[in-house]
């Protein structure tokens, strides 16, 4: 059977043996918004558990609108114009509004990338567009410690703004359960000291720190605590998208209430439950822009882990056109003996590096399954240093995996990679709803 995978900008068509294909896991179909701009304006005028944006903006000194960086396909071109219109109608002109890119520890986005990110309309209106810089302590304000003693350092431009709006995409997140909501602040606007502690080995080691789970998940809980210490938000505007990046929902309102509403729709759209695991999972890093780097592609690997048998094989196709990742992650990966050895040192407190959390997630996968990768952005020698087995084609990888697991081996294919929340019926994610997790 021919299946098109999300790969780079153009996709990748692969052949999967019909006799072994047990599951083709895609996002569940939800109706798209036929008039997304109108739906966005309605959401801003009739938000969840708060006043309309135009009323919230009245008599405010200035505004900060937080947007995701280029690694997230948030439709900023849809969201920003009606937000700015509402602010202007309340007497808040564009020159008193800053669009702040929540880069977390990612690199800053360039002016050339602003067009790809859908920021042209905002720039044309005269707003400032600026990158968060996690490594510049002077840009952050200390807001106290969390219940787990994490220091809350948050971008001062956000903390000091008179009106604060968070935007984002809600989808499964490999550690925090779901993206969106509080994650625009933590890690999006936090200093490196905060992110390092939030992503510490001790917090990430818990099995609850996984995609789709919010119950007893300290990655989620600590991010929410830090967002609260930062004063939350006057309004969030989050979206859900289908596999073609069409908008299936716009959720505006109070931070926690609107985020819960968005997560419930994301759950209905992304959650696919299997009765039993398979021998082989073929997955992706969800194509451009998420598969620009190997770092981001780890999300596809960990997203496949819940449905593969212990000792099974995960084969991921990701382009990695920008290489391994940021300088810290690249140096870390190319310099270590093994993920296992590095994490032993990290747990002993001997090392603490930016991006080591992605090593921890990959090591979790390697404890469960063989990991193969098809890639055109990195050579075979480099891939081997990244602790994956390189293959010259997806078909070659499947052939090798079938030789290992037998001619009757069962394959699951996830063309959308981490955008699909794959789980088993009897695991915590498969057996509970988002609302049950939040309210328990």
Secondary structure by P-SEA (a helix, b strand, c coil): cccccccccbbbbbbccccccccccccccccccccaaaaaaaaaaccccccccccccccccbbbbbbbccccccccccccaaaaaaaaaaccccccccccccccccccccccccccccaaaaaaabbbbbbbbcccccccccccccccbbbbbcccccccccbbbbbbcccccccccccccccccccccccaaaaaaaaccccccccccccccccccaaaaaaaaaaaaaccccbbbbbcccccccccccccccaaaaaaaaaaaaaaccbbbbcccccbbbbcccccccccccccaaaaaaaacccccccbbbbbbbccccccccaaaaaaaaccccaaaaaaaaaacccccccaaaaaaaaaaaacbbbbbbbccccaaaaaaacbbbbccaaaaaaaaaaaacccbbbbbbcccccccccccccccccccaaaaaac
